[in-house]
Amino acid sequence: MILIYNNRGILIPVFFAVPFLGVMLLIGALKSYINTSFSTDCIFEIGVGIGLIISSVWTYFTSFDYVMNNGQKEKIEMNHHFFYISNRLWSYIMLVIGILVIISGIFEFFFD
């Protein structure tokens, strides 16, 4: 598979996978130690949504570049792209999808 990226754009899969795996490990630990309401599928959806929101925040804050100029930080504009989509836009996409997945998990918890 060919990955099309520019500069830090290659880190988008890492920014997605690390918080997702961390939240899934936390949910797995809670399922094994507290065997109550963590056994439903809606908790998995809410966990995926939280992982996506953490990924979006991480991606957004790493999309900016700074350089020291005369002792002061100045923001510079670099082109960080993954599949021709900028990292800032990826952060917004992950945020919207994360919110939608959390809402779906909440609806499944209350109306199922």
N, C-alpha and C positions, 0 to 999 in steps of 0.2 A: 504494500500500500504506500502510495506516495503522499507525503505530508507537505503541503504548500505553506511555508511560513516565512516570516521576515523578522529578524532580531529576536525579541523575547516571545514571539508568537508561538514558538514550539512549546512553551511552558503551559499553554492553555489546557492540554490533557492532564498535566501534573496538578494544576490548580483545581481541576475538576475531581481528580481521583483521590487526592490526599484527604480533603475534608469528608468526602463521601465515604471512604473506607473508615475513617475515624468515627463517624456517626454510626456506621453499621456495626463496628466493633462495640461501641457503647450500647447500642440496642441489643446486640447479642448477649452482652454481659448482664444487662438488666433482665433479659428473658430468662437467663439461667439462674440468677440469684433471687429475683422477685418474680414469681410465677403468677402474676395476677393479670392486669389488663395489658401487659406488654406482649401478649401472645396473639393479638389481633393484627390483621393486615394493614389497618389504618395507621397504626404506629409506624410501620415500615414506610408508608407514604409520607407521613409527617417528618420522619427522619431523613428521607431523601430530599424533601423540600428544605429542611434546615441545612443539610449538606450543600445544596445548590446556592443557598443564600450566603453561606460562609465562603463558598468558591467565588461568588460574584464580588463580595467585598474584597477578598484577597486579590482578585484579578484587577479590580478598579484601582486599588492603591499601588499595585506594581506596574500600572500602565504609564505612570508619570516618571520622568527622568529629570534629575537635578545635577547641576555642575557647580563647583565652587568657583566664583569669579570675584576677586578682590575681597575674599573673606566672607562673601554672602552667597547663599544658595540661590541659583536662578533656574527656573524651569525651562527645559529645552524640549522641543517637540521631535520625537523619534517615531518612526513608522514601525509599530509592532503589529503584525498581522498574522492571522492564522486562517487559512483558506480565504484570503482576500477580505476578511472581516477584521476590523481593528479590535484590539484588546478591550478598549472601553465599551465598544458595542457588544462584545462577548459578555462583559460583566452585566450589562443591562438585560441581555437575553437570558442569562442564567438567573438573574433576579426575578424576572417575570415568570419564568418557568417554575422556579422554586416557590413563589407565592401561589401560583395556580395549583401546584401539587399539594401544598399545605392545605389550601381550601378544599381540594378534593378529598384529602384524608379526614378533614373535620366533618365534611358532609357525610362521608362513609361511616364515621364513628357515630354520628347522631341519628342518621336516617337509615341505617342498615340493621 
